[in-house]
Amino acid sequence: MDKREERLKKQEESLLKQAEIHRMKAETEKGRLDTTRRYWLEEAEDFEKEASKRRELRFRKKRNILDKQ
């Protein structure tokens, strides 16, 4: 695994962890003016989308390497 792939994997894991934290906040915390339940859920979805982009980049890179061989 090269450095870029390791970085993408680490970013993906971190983003998924953040999404999980935000989902827990949506369930447990009482909403305020700027951080409502909907806000936490939208943030979690955004983190999950970013994580899926990182996963796609990682696998696209692997496919490119295999295609070149």
SULBEL-V735768 format. One record per pair of residues at least 4 apart in sequence whose ideal C-beta (glycine too) atoms are under 6 Angstrom apart, sorted by sequence separation. I is the first residue (numbers start at 0). J is the second residue. D is the distance in Angstrom with one decimal. If there is no record, write none. Layout:
i=<I & I>
j=<J & J>
d=<D & D>
//
This chain:
i=<0 & 23 & 24 & 34 & 55 & 0 & 30 & 30 & 25 & 25 & 24 & 25 & 21 & 21 & 22 & 21 & 18 & 18 & 17 & 18 & 14 & 14 & 15 & 14 & 11 & 11 & 10 & 11 & 7 & 7 & 7 & 4>
j=<4 & 27 & 28 & 38 & 59 & 5 & 35 & 36 & 36 & 39 & 39 & 40 & 39 & 42 & 43 & 43 & 43 & 46 & 46 & 47 & 46 & 49 & 50 & 50 & 50 & 53 & 53 & 54 & 53 & 56 & 57 & 57>
d=<4.8 & 6.0 & 4.9 & 5.3 & 5.9 & 5.4 & 4.1 & 5.3 & 5.0 & 3.6 & 4.8 & 5.0 & 4.9 & 4.8 & 4.8 & 4.0 & 4.3 & 3.8 & 4.8 & 4.8 & 4.7 & 5.1 & 5.0 & 3.9 & 4.8 & 4.1 & 5.0 & 5.5 & 4.9 & 5.6 & 4.6 & 5.8>
//
